[in-house]
């Protein structure tokens, strides 16, 4: 009799556990779904620059005219690599920044450094050309905070980096 009572109690406990699990599972799934939704909205707001006072997200690699036009149409912060940017693209960026768009220009020094490791015969980076592009962007936007540039550097060589930066 005690055995039957014990089996009955185990069965009841198992049924209760199943019922509790059935009640908890939707709550956990709901919490997970809410957490994923919140995370996606945060990511979306970063991509759409909704938190402009907090974080500036530049969409990089936009050195071609087609990419630039897309980013400009969406009013994105645009990131370019100076060594890849043509004069036509530079003119488009100047016009965009004059109309309130924000532009970030990278020198391309790190990519060049990595390329030189693979191919030691790679010509040195033309910092004069990079600085010329930086000056064109900056002079079109004097006194504004619409242009951000990465100081050209010689990766792994601080003295050379300082010399190049002094030319800014």
LINKAKA-V810743 format. One record per backbone hydrogen bond with DSSP energy under -0.5 kcal/mol. NH is the residue of the N-H (numbers start at 1). CO is the residue of the C=O. If there is no record, write none. Layout:
BEGIN
nh:NH co:CO
nh:NH co:CO
END
This chain:
BEGIN
nh:5 co:1
nh:6 co:2
nh:7 co:3
nh:8 co:4
nh:9 co:5
nh:10 co:6
nh:11 co:7
nh:12 co:8
nh:13 co:9
nh:14 co:10
nh:15 co:11
nh:16 co:12
nh:17 co:13
nh:18 co:14
nh:19 co:15
nh:20 co:16
nh:21 co:17
nh:22 co:18
nh:23 co:19
nh:24 co:20
nh:25 co:21
nh:26 co:22
nh:27 co:23
nh:28 co:24
nh:29 co:25
nh:30 co:26
nh:31 co:27
nh:32 co:28
nh:33 co:29
nh:34 co:30
nh:35 co:31
nh:36 co:32
nh:37 co:33
nh:38 co:34
nh:39 co:35
nh:40 co:36
nh:41 co:37
nh:42 co:38
nh:43 co:39
nh:44 co:40
nh:45 co:41
nh:46 co:42
nh:47 co:43
nh:48 co:44
nh:49 co:46
nh:50 co:45
nh:51 co:45
nh:52 co:49
nh:54 co:51
nh:55 co:51
nh:57 co:55
nh:58 co:56
nh:59 co:77
nh:60 co:58
nh:62 co:79
nh:63 co:61
nh:68 co:64
nh:69 co:65
nh:70 co:66
nh:71 co:67
nh:72 co:68
nh:73 co:69
nh:74 co:70
nh:75 co:72
nh:76 co:71
nh:77 co:57
nh:78 co:102
nh:79 co:59
nh:80 co:104
nh:82 co:80
nh:82 co:106
nh:84 co:81
nh:85 co:81
nh:85 co:82
nh:86 co:63
nh:86 co:84
nh:90 co:86
nh:91 co:87
nh:92 co:88
nh:93 co:89
nh:94 co:90
nh:95 co:91
nh:96 co:92
nh:97 co:93
nh:98 co:94
nh:99 co:95
nh:100 co:97
nh:101 co:96
nh:103 co:146
nh:104 co:78
nh:105 co:148
nh:106 co:80
nh:112 co:108
nh:113 co:109
nh:114 co:110
nh:115 co:111
nh:116 co:112
nh:117 co:113
nh:118 co:114
nh:119 co:115
nh:122 co:119
nh:127 co:125
nh:130 co:126
nh:131 co:127
nh:132 co:128
nh:133 co:129
nh:134 co:130
nh:135 co:131
nh:136 co:132
nh:137 co:133
nh:138 co:134
nh:139 co:135
nh:140 co:136
nh:141 co:138
nh:142 co:139
nh:144 co:141
nh:148 co:103
nh:150 co:105
nh:151 co:149
nh:155 co:153
nh:157 co:154
nh:161 co:157
nh:162 co:158
nh:163 co:159
nh:164 co:160
nh:165 co:161
nh:166 co:162
nh:167 co:163
nh:167 co:164
nh:168 co:165
END
